[in-house]
Amino acid sequence: MTKKEIESMCETLVLPIIEENGFELVDVEYVKEGANYYLRVYADKEGGITIDDCVLISRALNPKLDDYEKEFKDPYILEVSSPGLLRPLKKDKDFARNLGKMIEIKLFKPLEGRKEKEFEAELSAYNDKTITVILDDDEETDIDRSNLALVRLAFEF
């Protein structure tokens, strides 16, 4: 199974658990870090997800994943957690929730006529192919979603 297939399969398995408990599935990722593979499930709920909520999801998901053990080429570590304050915006619902807000953007390649690949802008619109942002000079520009390395809410600390 490819990385995307594993993430999709896990999302299909965990979604009923998430919905049954009134949580929101934020993301699923399958990544290799050092010598280990991690299957990460990020969940949230109004008021924030708790450790007990994460344990509940993990305990319900683990036996379901056992049925697909042969699909994984390598052993992995299952982690269920909160996406945190700096959670990436990836899905349409993330963009919809944050319209009109300042976002931090990291691109794979700079926008035409610009040098920087990292900047902040106001999210003004989105569709399945692009996001539209208002830059510092009040210029509105579309950015291909395929060029987005990372998008998250901008916070000043």
Contact map, one row per residue, 1 for C-alpha under 8 A:
1110110000000000000000000000000000000000000000000000000000000000000000111000000000000000000000000000000000000000000000000000000000000000000000000000000000000
1111110000000000000000000000000000000000000000000000000000000000000000000000000000000000000000000000000000000000000000000000000000000000000000000000000000000
1111111000000000000000000000011000000000000000000000000000000000000000000000000000000000000000000000000000000000000000000000000000000000000000000000000000000
0111111100000000000000000000010000000000000000000000000000000000000000000000000000000000000000000000000000000000000000000000000000000000000000000000000000000
1111111110000000000000000000000000000000000000000000000000000000000000000000000000000000000000000000000000000000000000000000000000000000000000000000000000000
1111111111000000000000000000010000000000000000000000000000000000000000010000000000000000000000000000000000000000000000000000000000000000000000000000000000000
0011111111100000000000000001110000000010000000000000000000000000000000000000000000000000000000000000000000000000000000000000000000000000000000000000000000000
0001111111110000000000000001000000000000000000000000000000000000000000000000000000000000000000000000000000000000000000000000000000000000000000000000000000000
0000111111111000000000000000000000000000000000000000000000000000000000000000000000000000000000000000000000000000000000000000000000000000000000000000000000000
0000011111111100000000000001000000000000000000000000000000000000100000000000000000000000000000000000000000000000000000000000000000000000000000000000000000000
0000001111111110000000000001000000000000000000000000000000000000000000000000000000000000000000000000000000000000000000000000000000000000000000000000000000000
0000000111111111000000000000000000000000000000000000000000000000000000000000000000000000000000000000000000000000000000000000000000000000000000000000000000000
0000000011111111100000000000000000000000000000000000000000001001100000000000000000000000000000000000000000000000000000000000000000000000000000000000000000000
0000000001111111110000000000000000000000000000000000000010001000000000000000000000000000000000000000000000000000000000000000000000000000000000000000000000000
0000000000111111111000001000000000000000000000000000000000000000000000000000000000000000000000000000000000000000000000000000000000000000000000000000000000000
0000000000011111111100000000000000000000000000000000000000000000000000000000000000000000000000000000000000000000000000000000000000000000000000000000000000000
0000000000001111111110000000000000000000000000000000000010011000000000000000000000000000000000000000000000000000000000000000000000000000000000000000000000000
0000000000000111111111111000000000000000001000000000000010000000000000000000000000000000000000000000000000000000000000000000000000000000000000000000000000000
0000000000000011111111110000000000000000000000000000000000000000000000000000000000000000000000000000000000000000000000000000000000000000000000000000000000000
0000000000000001111111100000000000000000000000000000000000000000000000000000000000000000000000000000000000000000000000000000000000000000000000000000000000000
0000000000000000111111100000000000000000000000000000000000000000000000000000000000000000000000000000000000000000000000000000000000000000000000000000000000000
0000000000000000011111110000000000000000000010000000000000000000000000000000000000000000000000000000000000000000000000000000000000000000000000000000000000000
0000000000000000011111111000000000000000001110000000000000000000000000000000000000000000000000000000000000000000000000000000000000000000000000000000000000000
0000000000000000011001111100000000000000001110000000000000000000000000000000000000000000000000000000000000000000000000000000000000000000000000000000000000000
0000000000000010010000111110000000000000111100000000000000000000000000000000000000000000000000000000000000000000000000000000000000000000000000000000000000000
0000000000000000000000011111000000000000111100000000000000000000000000000000000000100000000000000000000000000000000000000000000000000000000000000000000000000
0000000000000000000000001111100000000000111000000000000000000000000000000000000000000000000000000000000000000000000000000000000000000000000000000000000000000
0000001101100000000000000111110000000011110000000000000000000000000000000000000000000000000000000000000000000000000000000000000000000000000000000000000000000
0000001000000000000000000011111000000111100000000000000000000000000000000000000000000000000000000000000000000000000000000000000000000000000000000000000000000
0011011000000000000000000001111100001111000000000000000000000000000000000000000000000000000000000000000000000000000000000000000000000000000000000000000000000
0010000000000000000000000000111110001110000000000000000000000000000000000000000000000000000000000000000000000000000000000000000000000000000000000000000000000
0000000000000000000000000000011111111100000000000000000000000000000000000000000000000000000000000000000000000000000000000000000000000000000000000000000000000
0000000000000000000000000000001111111100000000000000000000000000000000000000000000000000000000000000000000000000000000000000000000000000000000000000000000000
0000000000000000000000000000000111110000000000000000000000000000000000000000000000000000000000000000000000000000000000000000000000000000000000000000000000000
0000000000000000000000000000000111111000000000000000000000000000000000000000000000000000000000000000000000000000000000000000000000000000000000000000000000000
0000000000000000000000000000000111111100000000000000000000000000000000000011100000000000000000000000000000000000000000000000000000000000000000000000000000000
0000000000000000000000000000011110111110000000000000000000000000000000000111100000000000000000000000000000000000000000000000000000000000000000000000000000000
0000000000000000000000000000111110011111000000000000000000000000000000000001111000000000000000000000000000000000000000000000000000000000000000000000000000000
0000001000000000000000000001111000001111100000000000000000000000000000000001111000000000000000000000000000000000000000000000000000000000000000000000000000000
0000000000000000000000000001110000000111110000000000000000000000000000000000011110000000000000000000000000000000000000000000000000000000000000000000000000000
0000000000000000000000001111100000000011111000000000000000000000000000000000011110000000000000000000000000000000000000000000000000000000000000000000000000000
0000000000000000000000001111000000000001111100000000000000000000000000000000000111100000000000000000000000000000000000000000000000000000000000000000000000000
0000000000000000010000111110000000000000111110001000010000000000000000000000000111100000000000000000000000000000000000000000000000000000000000000000000000000
0000000000000000000000111100000000000000011111011000000000000000000000000000000001100000000000000000000000000000000000000000000000000000000000000000000000000
0000000000000000000001110000000000000000001111111000000000000000000000000000000000000000000000000000000000000000000000000000000000000000000000000000000000000
0000000000000000000000000000000000000000000111111000000000000000000000000000000000000000000000000000000000000000000000000000000000000000000000000000000000000
0000000000000000000000000000000000000000000011111000000000000000000000000000000000000000000000000000000000000000000000000000000000000000000000000000000000000
0000000000000000000000000000000000000000000111111100000000000000000000000000000001000000000000000000000000000000000000000000000000000000000000000000000000000
0000000000000000000000000000000000000000001111111110110000000000000000000000000011000000000000000000000000000000000000000000000000000000000000000000000000000
0000000000000000000000000000000000000000000000011111110000000000000000000000000001000000000000000000000000000000000000000000000000000000000000000000000000000
0000000000000000000000000000000000000000000000001111111000000000000000000000000010000000000000000000000000000000000000000000000000000000000000000000000000000
0000000000000000000000000000000000000000000000000111111100000000000000000000000000000000000000000000000000000000000000000000000000000000000000000000000000000
0000000000000000000000000000000000000000000000001111111110000000000000000000000000000000000000000000000000000000000000000000000000000000000000000000000000000
0000000000000000000000000000000000000000001000001111111111000000000000000000000111000000000000000000000000000000000000000000000000000000000000000000000000000
0000000000000000000000000000000000000000000000000011111111100000000000000000000100000000000000000000000000000000000000000000000000000000000000000000000000000
0000000000000000000000000000000000000000000000000001111111110000000000000000000000000000000000000000000000000000000000000000000000000000000000000000000000000
0000000000000100110000000000000000000000000000000000111111111000000000000000000100000000000000000000000000000000000000000000000000000000000000000000000000000
0000000000000000000000000000000000000000000000000000011111111100000000000000011100000000000000000000000000000000000000000000000000000000000000000000000000000
0000000000000000000000000000000000000000000000000000001111111110000000000000000000000000000000000000000000000000000000000000000000000000000000000000000000000
0000000000000000100000000000000000000000000000000000000111111111000000000000000000000000000000000000000000000000000000000000000000000000000000000000000000000
0000000000001100100000000000000000000000000000000000000011111111100000000000000000000000000000000000000000000000000000000000000000000000000000000000000000000
0000000000000000000000000000000000000000000000000000000001111111110000000000000000000000000000000000000000000000000000000000000000000000000000000000000000000
0000000000000000000000000000000000000000000000000000000000111111111000000000000000000000000000000000000000000000000000000000000000000000000000000000000000000
0000000000001000000000000000000000000000000000000000000000011111111100000000000000000000000000000000000000000000000000000000000000000000000000000000000000000
0000000001001000000000000000000000000000000000000000000000001111111110000000000000000000000000000000000000000000000000000000000000000000000000000000000000000
0000000000000000000000000000000000000000000000000000000000000111111110000000000000000000000000000000000000000000000000000000000000000000000000000000000000000
0000000000000000000000000000000000000000000000000000000000000011111111000000000000000000000000000000000000000000000000000000000000000000000000000000000000000
0000000000000000000000000000000000000000000000000000000000000001111111110000000000000000000000000000000000000000000000000000000000000000000000000000000000000
0000000000000000000000000000000000000000000000000000000000000000111111110000000000000000000000000000000000000000000000000000000000000000000000000000000000000
0000000000000000000000000000000000000000000000000000000000000000001111111000000000000000000000000000000000000000000000000000000000000000000000000000000000000
1000000000000000000000000000000000000000000000000000000000000000000111111000000000000000000000000000000000000000000000000000000000000000000000000000000000000
1000010000000000000000000000000000000000000000000000000000000000000111111110000000000000000000000000000000000000000000000000000000000000000000000000000000000
1000000000000000000000000000000000000000000000000000000000000000000001111110000000000000000000000000000000000000000000000000000000000000000000000000000000000
0000000000000000000000000000000000001000000000000000000000000000000000011111000000000000000000000000000000000000000000000000000000000000000000000000000000000
0000000000000000000000000000000000011000000000000000000000000000000000011111100000000000000000000000000000000000000000000000000000000000000000000000000000000
0000000000000000000000000000000000011110000000000000000000000000000000000111110000000000000000000000000000000000000000000000000000000000000000000000000000000
0000000000000000000000000000000000011110000000000000000000000000000000000011111000000000000000000000000000000000000000000000000000000000000000000000000000000
0000000000000000000000000000000000000111100000000000000001000000000000000001111100000000000000000000000000000000000000000000000000000000000000000000000000000
0000000000000000000000000000000000000111100000000000000001000000000000000000111110000000000000000000000000000000000000000000000000000000000000000000000000000
0000000000000000000000000000000000000001111000000000011011000000000000000000011111000000000000000000000000000000000000000000000000000000000000000000000000000
0000000000000000000000000000000000000001111000001010010000000000000000000000001111100000000000000000000000000000000000000000000000000000000000000000000000000
0000000000000000000000000000000000000000011100011100010000000000000000000000000111110000000000000000000000000000000000000000000000000000000000000000000000000
0000000000000000000000000100000000000000011100000000000000000000000000000000000011111110000000000000000000000000000000000000000000000000000000000000000000000
0000000000000000000000000000000000000000000000000000000000000000000000000000000001111110000000000000000000000000000000000000000000000000000000000000000000000
0000000000000000000000000000000000000000000000000000000000000000000000000000000000111110000000000000000000000000000000000000000000000000000000000000000000000
0000000000000000000000000000000000000000000000000000000000000000000000000000000000111111000000000000000000000000000000000000000000000000000000000000000110000
0000000000000000000000000000000000000000000000000000000000000000000000000000000000111111100000000000000000000000000000000000000000000000000000000000000110000
0000000000000000000000000000000000000000000000000000000000000000000000000000000000000111110000000000000000000000000000000000000000000000000000000000011110000
0000000000000000000000000000000000000000000000000000000000000000000000000000000000000011111001100000000000000000000000000000000000000000000000000000011110000
0000000000000000000000000000000000000000000000000000000000000000000000000000000000000001111101100000000000000000000000000000000000000000000000000000001000000
0000000000000000000000000000000000000000000000000000000000000000000000000000000000000000111111100000000000000000000000000000000000000000000000000000000000000
0000000000000000000000000000000000000000000000000000000000000000000000000000000000000000011111110000000000000000000000000000011100000000000000000000000000000
0000000000000000000000000000000000000000000000000000000000000000000000000000000000000000001111111000000000000000000000000000000000000000000000000000000000000
0000000000000000000000000000000000000000000000000000000000000000000000000000000000000000111111111100000000000000000000000000000000000000000000000000000000000
0000000000000000000000000000000000000000000000000000000000000000000000000000000000000000111111111110000000000000000000000010110000000000000000000000000000000
0000000000000000000000000000000000000000000000000000000000000000000000000000000000000000000111111110000000000000000000000000010000000000000000000000000000000
0000000000000000000000000000000000000000000000000000000000000000000000000000000000000000000011111110000000000000000000000000000000000000000000000000000000000
0000000000000000000000000000000000000000000000000000000000000000000000000000000000000000000001111111100000000000000000000010000000000000000000000000000010000
0000000000000000000000000000000000000000000000000000000000000000000000000000000000000000000000111111100000000000000000000111100000000000000000000000000000000
0000000000000000000000000000000000000000000000000000000000000000000000000000000000000000000000000111110000000000000000000111000000000000000000000000000000000
0000000000000000000000000000000000000000000000000000000000000000000000000000000000000000000000000111111000000000000000000111000000000000000000000000000010000
0000000000000000000000000000000000000000000000000000000000000000000000000000000000000000000000000001111100000000000000011110000000000000000000000000000011000
0000000000000000000000000000000000000000000000000000000000000000000000000000000000000000000000000000111110000000000000011110000000000000000000000000001111000
0000000000000000000000000000000000000000000000000000000000000000000000000000000000000000000000000000011111000000000001111000000000000000000000000000011111000
0000000000000000000000000000000000000000000000000000000000000000000000000000000000000000000000000000001111100000000011111000000000000000000000000001111100000
0000000000000000000000000000000000000000000000000000000000000000000000000000000000000000000000000000000111110000000011100000000000000000000000000001111000000
0000000000000000000000000000000000000000000000000000000000000000000000000000000000000000000000000000000011111100000011000000000000000000000000000011110000000
0000000000000000000000000000000000000000000000000000000000000000000000000000000000000000000000000000000001111100000010000000000000000000000000000011100000000
0000000000000000000000000000000000000000000000000000000000000000000000000000000000000000000000000000000000111110000010000000000000000000000000000010000000000
0000000000000000000000000000000000000000000000000000000000000000000000000000000000000000000000000000000000111111011110000000000000000000000000000000000000000
0000000000000000000000000000000000000000000000000000000000000000000000000000000000000000000000000000000000001111111110000000000000000000000000100000000000000
0000000000000000000000000000000000000000000000000000000000000000000000000000000000000000000000000000000000000111110000000000000000000000000000000000000000000
0000000000000000000000000000000000000000000000000000000000000000000000000000000000000000000000000000000000000011111000000000000000000000000000000000000000000
0000000000000000000000000000000000000000000000000000000000000000000000000000000000000000000000000000000000000111111100000000000000000000000000000000000000000
0000000000000000000000000000000000000000000000000000000000000000000000000000000000000000000000000000000000000110111110000000000000000000000000000000000000000
0000000000000000000000000000000000000000000000000000000000000000000000000000000000000000000000000000000000000110011111100000000000000000000000000000000000000
0000000000000000000000000000000000000000000000000000000000000000000000000000000000000000000000000000000011111110001111100000000000000000000000000000000000000
0000000000000000000000000000000000000000000000000000000000000000000000000000000000000000000000000000000111100000000111110000000000000000000000000000000000000
0000000000000000000000000000000000000000000000000000000000000000000000000000000000000000000000000000000111000000000111111000000000000000000000000000000000000
0000000000000000000000000000000000000000000000000000000000000000000000000000000000000000000000000000011110000000000001111100000000000010000000000000000001000
0000000000000000000000000000000000000000000000000000000000000000000000000000000000000000000000000000011110000000000000111110000000001111000000000000000000000
0000000000000000000000000000000000000000000000000000000000000000000000000000000000000000000000000011111000000000000000011111000000001110000000000000000000000
0000000000000000000000000000000000000000000000000000000000000000000000000000000000000000000000100111111000000000000000001111100000111100000000000000000000000
0000000000000000000000000000000000000000000000000000000000000000000000000000000000000000000000000011100000000000000000000111110000111100000000000000000000000
0000000000000000000000000000000000000000000000000000000000000000000000000000000000000000000000100010000000000000000000000011111000111000000000000000000000000
0000000000000000000000000000000000000000000000000000000000000000000000000000000000000000000100110000000000000000000000000001111111110000000000000000000000000
0000000000000000000000000000000000000000000000000000000000000000000000000000000000000000000100000000000000000000000000000000111111100000000000000000000000000
0000000000000000000000000000000000000000000000000000000000000000000000000000000000000000000100000000000000000000000000000000011111000000000000001000000000000
0000000000000000000000000000000000000000000000000000000000000000000000000000000000000000000000000000000000000000000000000000011111100000000000011100000000000
0000000000000000000000000000000000000000000000000000000000000000000000000000000000000000000000000000000000000000000000000000011111110000000001111000000000000
0000000000000000000000000000000000000000000000000000000000000000000000000000000000000000000000000000000000000000000000000011111011111000000001111000000000000
0000000000000000000000000000000000000000000000000000000000000000000000000000000000000000000000000000000000000000000000000011110001111100000111100000000000000
0000000000000000000000000000000000000000000000000000000000000000000000000000000000000000000000000000000000000000000000001111100000111110000111100000000000000
0000000000000000000000000000000000000000000000000000000000000000000000000000000000000000000000000000000000000000000000001111000000011111111110000000000000000
0000000000000000000000000000000000000000000000000000000000000000000000000000000000000000000000000000000000000000000000011100000000001111111110000000000000000
0000000000000000000000000000000000000000000000000000000000000000000000000000000000000000000000000000000000000000000000001000000000000111111000000000000000000
0000000000000000000000000000000000000000000000000000000000000000000000000000000000000000000000000000000000000000000000000000000000000111111000000000000000000
0000000000000000000000000000000000000000000000000000000000000000000000000000000000000000000000000000000000000000000000000000000000000111111100000000000000000
0000000000000000000000000000000000000000000000000000000000000000000000000000000000000000000000000000000000000000000000000000000000000111111110000000000000000
0000000000000000000000000000000000000000000000000000000000000000000000000000000000000000000000000000000000000000000000000000000000011110011111000000000000000
0000000000000000000000000000000000000000000000000000000000000000000000000000000000000000000000000000000000000000000000000000000000011110001111100000000000000
0000000000000000000000000000000000000000000000000000000000000000000000000000000000000000000000000000000000000000000000000000000001111000000111110000000000000
0000000000000000000000000000000000000000000000000000000000000000000000000000000000000000000000000000000000000010000000000000000001111000000011111011000000000
0000000000000000000000000000000000000000000000000000000000000000000000000000000000000000000000000000000000000000000000000000000011100000000001111111000000000
0000000000000000000000000000000000000000000000000000000000000000000000000000000000000000000000000000000000000000000000000000000111100000000000111111000000000
0000000000000000000000000000000000000000000000000000000000000000000000000000000000000000000000000000000000000000000000000000000010000000000000011111000000000
0000000000000000000000000000000000000000000000000000000000000000000000000000000000000000000000000000000000111000000000000000000000000000000000111111100000000
0000000000000000000000000000000000000000000000000000000000000000000000000000000000000000000000000000000011110000000000000000000000000000000000111111111000000
0000000000000000000000000000000000000000000000000000000000000000000000000000000000000000000000000000000011110000000000000000000000000000000000000011111000000
0000000000000000000000000000000000000000000000000000000000000000000000000000000000000001100000000000000111100000000000000000000000000000000000000001111100000
0000000000000000000000000000000000000000000000000000000000000000000000000000000000000001110000000000001111000000000000000000000000000000000000000001111110000
0000000000000000000000000000000000000000000000000000000000000000000000000000000000000111100000000000001110000000000000000000000000000000000000000000011111000
0000000000000000000000000000000000000000000000000000000000000000000000000000000000000111100000000100111100000000000000000000000000000000000000000000001111100
0000000000000000000000000000000000000000000000000000000000000000000000000000000000000000000000000000011100000000000000010000000000000000000000000000000111110
0000000000000000000000000000000000000000000000000000000000000000000000000000000000000000000000000000000000000000000000000000000000000000000000000000000011111
0000000000000000000000000000000000000000000000000000000000000000000000000000000000000000000000000000000000000000000000000000000000000000000000000000000001111
0000000000000000000000000000000000000000000000000000000000000000000000000000000000000000000000000000000000000000000000000000000000000000000000000000000000111
